[in-house]
Amino acid sequence: MAIQLSVAVRTARVTAIETTIGTAPLLRIYSGAQPADCATAASGTLLAECTLPSDWATETNGVLTKSGTWSDSAANATGTAGHYRIYDSGGTTCHLQGTVTA
């Protein structure tokens, strides 16, 4: 079964992501494959970590895109990035993860 969503529903879904995660979340980039899900402990070597801007994502027509400056002035370790995780501002709860490609 294929599903299609209106722009209003897509907007509500993607807006909920930034609202739930909150302001100033942490982006962490790790080596290796991502864990099975966000509830699984982090894996790989932490290569980089940065605090994202308060308004870190922008919604346009149901699509969420990054906004503001996302940068890390000093890497935590060397290695090849394999996946990322976005945590709440306290760094305790992973809410979003995915693979990293060149």
C-alpha positions in Angstrom: 0.0 0.0 0.0 1.4 3.4 -1.0 0.7 6.4 1.2 0.8 10.0 0.3 0.6 12.9 2.8 -0.6 16.4 2.3 1.8 19.3 2.8 0.0 20.1 6.1 0.6 16.6 7.5 4.2 16.5 6.3 4.7 19.9 7.9 3.3 18.8 11.2 5.5 15.7 11.2 8.7 17.4 10.5 8.0 20.3 12.8 7.5 17.9 15.6 11.0 16.6 15.2 12.6 20.0 16.1 10.0 20.6 18.8 10.6 17.3 20.4 14.4 17.4 20.3 14.5 21.0 21.5 16.9 23.9 21.2 20.7 23.5 21.2 20.8 19.8 20.6 24.1 17.9 20.2 25.3 16.5 16.9 27.7 13.6 17.4 29.5 11.9 14.5 30.8 8.3 15.0 32.8 5.8 13.0 31.3 2.5 12.0 27.7 1.4 11.4 24.8 3.0 13.2 23.2 1.2 16.1 19.9 -0.7 15.5 17.8 2.2 16.7 18.1 5.4 18.8 17.4 3.5 22.0 20.5 1.3 21.5 23.8 2.6 23.0 26.1 4.5 20.8 28.7 2.5 18.9 32.0 3.3 17.1 34.4 6.1 18.0 33.1 9.6 18.7 34.8 11.6 16.0 33.2 15.0 16.4 30.6 16.7 18.5 29.0 20.1 18.2 26.1 22.0 19.7 23.6 23.0 17.0 22.0 26.4 16.8 18.8 27.0 18.7 16.8 27.0 15.5 18.7 24.2 13.9 16.1 23.1 11.3 13.7 24.9 9.0 10.5 23.5 7.5 9.5 24.4 4.0 6.6 22.6 2.3 6.8 19.6 4.6 10.6 19.2 4.2 13.0 19.7 7.1 16.4 21.2 6.3 19.3 22.2 8.5 19.6 25.9 9.3 22.3 28.0 11.0 25.9 27.1 11.3 26.8 23.5 12.1 30.5 23.3 12.8 33.0 21.7 15.2 36.2 23.6 15.7 38.2 20.6 16.9 37.6 16.9 16.2 37.4 14.5 19.1 39.3 11.7 17.2 40.4 10.7 13.8 38.7 8.2 11.6 36.1 7.7 8.9 32.6 8.9 9.7 30.0 6.2 9.5 26.9 7.6 11.2 25.6 10.5 13.2 23.2 10.9 16.1 21.3 14.0 17.3 20.8 14.2 21.1 18.8 16.5 23.3 20.8 19.4 24.7 21.8 17.3 27.8 23.3 14.7 25.5 21.5 11.9 27.1 18.6 11.0 24.7 19.3 10.1 21.1 16.3 11.3 19.0 17.6 11.0 15.5 20.4 9.0 13.7 21.5 8.1 10.2 24.4 7.2 8.0 27.1 9.5 6.8 28.3 9.5 3.2 30.9 11.6 1.4 
